[in-house]
Amino acid sequence: MEESLVTEVRRRVPGDVTPLLPLAPWTSVRVGGAAELSVRPRTAEGLVALLHLARQEGLPVTVIGGGANTLVGDGGIPGFTVRLPADLFPESVEPLEGGGKRLTFCAGAAIVKLVNGMKAHGLVGAEFLAGIPGTLGGAVTMNAGTKMGECLSAVEAVEVATSDGLAWLPRADIPYRYRHTELPKGAVVTRVRFALRPGDRAESQARMDADLGYRKRTQPLSQPNFGSVFTNPSGHHAGALIERVGLKGHTLGRAQISTLHANWIVNLGGATARDVTGLIALMQERVAGETGVQMTPEVKRVGRFD
Ligand SMILES: Cc1cc2nc3c(=O)[nH]c(=O)nc-3n(C[C@H](O)[C@H](O)[C@H](O)COP(=O)(O)OP(=O)(O)OC[C@H]3O[C@@H](n4cnc5c(N)ncnc54)[C@H](O)[C@@H]3O)c2cc1C
């Protein structure tokens, strides 16, 4: 990127502006190239100014939250890569009728902040997010969840930044479905407001403990990964399909289809995005060929892959 543009970003956007920042350490699978320009804005106004500049210059903007569902290409990410700090806005708590509470967090805050806030205020209703790594902005964008529930069900409103400024969107105006939320094009989630109700804390804790125990038994949590590779096709379990076609444990380069859970890919150390995408293509082809079921990746690919 031209030095004059980097200087312009530094002038307009308070925060960390780093050319050629290696992104592998900022993703949970530890794979991929560098950001052409990484920007960690310190203010919401700075973020809006950055989006404005990107539009002016015709440059792409990519957002990375916790990087727990992101695969960065080996060729890195062109344009601006935004990483939101966890404290762009202060947290807030307001009472709701009936004893519930409205909890508002910065989108860059970790998902566990919501889970801890729920516990601290004697609330229930977001158990399904316990144990999911990443940020609340990522959880909204992915509509993250489990069989127990999905993120948007607990959301009251989402604040987004575009090149025009900041705006709150009530949940009723946001279409969402299984592992997908339809946000305005180019919008960056800046704050998330949850409405939670009071309830049986012991039962809520027991559900979270059971889920965390299940994760520890069935998921390769000690190896770098990005969670499930594919969403579950309607009426099927992606992991069972991949196991059925004999790919569990299959290795390509330094990436492996986990021996513990076939719908997970792990980085054995030094894996490239090419290794990972090669495995994803193999899983899709073999499952489609032998069972007729098409599998859609859940992981988001960003940047250059060739
Ligand atoms: C061990 C492990 C277990 C997991 N278990 C689950 C699970 O049970 N259920 C589940 O649903 N997921 C699971 N995941 C996947 C992942 O944790 C979730 O998708 C999570 O919501 C990703 O959040 P993130 O901040 O890391 O998102 P990222 O990976 O950083 O980003 C994901 C997508 O969201 C976009 N994005 C992120 N932040 C913003 C923002 N502020 N504004 C606009 N766009 C944004 C990114 O551009 C990208 O397209 C798991 C992952 C791991 C590694």
The ligand as a Gaussian input file, in Angstrom:
#p B3LYP/6-31G(d) Opt

LIG

0 1
 C      -12.867000     -24.411000      19.639000
 C      -13.980000     -23.758000      18.867000
 C      -15.299000     -24.076000      19.162000
 C      -16.345000     -23.465000      18.461000
 N      -17.630000     -23.800000      18.756000
 C      -18.644000     -23.181000      18.111000
 C      -20.012000     -23.508000      18.415000
 O      -20.310000     -24.336000      19.266000
 N      -20.983000     -22.844000      17.746000
 C      -20.692000     -21.893000      16.802000
 O      -21.640000     -21.301000      16.237000
 N      -19.417000     -21.577000      16.496000
 C      -18.385000     -22.199000      17.111000
 N      -17.095000     -21.890000      16.786000
 C      -16.819000     -20.881000      15.755000
 C      -16.596000     -19.455000      16.314000
 O      -16.218000     -19.496000      17.653000
 C      -17.861000     -18.613000      16.178000
 O      -18.271000     -18.521000      14.827000
 C      -17.643000     -17.198000      16.737000
 O      -18.848000     -16.506000      16.736000
 C      -16.615000     -16.439000      15.897000
 O      -16.376000     -15.196000      16.509000
 P      -15.057000     -14.390000      16.108000
 O      -15.101000     -13.071000      16.774000
 O      -13.853000     -15.218000      16.363000
 O      -15.283000     -14.233000      14.548000
 P      -14.212000     -14.132000      13.397000
 O      -13.681000     -15.477000      13.071000
 O      -13.220000     -13.089000      13.699000
 O      -15.147000     -13.635000      12.194000
 C      -16.168000     -14.468000      11.699000
 C      -16.966000     -13.658000      10.654000
 O      -17.580000     -12.568000      11.312000
 C      -17.138000     -11.316000      10.757000
 N      -17.017000     -10.379000      11.883000
 C      -16.380000     -10.552000      13.062000
 N      -16.537000      -9.474000      13.839000
 C      -17.291000      -8.595000      13.133000
 C      -17.787000      -7.293000      13.380000
 N      -17.552000      -6.657000      14.533000
 N      -18.511000      -6.677000      12.421000
 C      -18.768000      -7.284000      11.226000
 N      -18.326000      -8.519000      10.931000
 C      -17.598000      -9.165000      11.872000
 C      -15.812000     -11.619000      10.096000
 O      -15.551000     -10.702000       9.046000
 C      -16.069000     -13.041000       9.579000
 O      -16.824000     -13.000000       8.389000
 C      -16.039000     -22.510000      17.460000
 C      -14.704000     -22.194000      17.161000
 C      -13.681000     -22.807000      17.849000
 C      -12.255000     -22.440000      17.528000

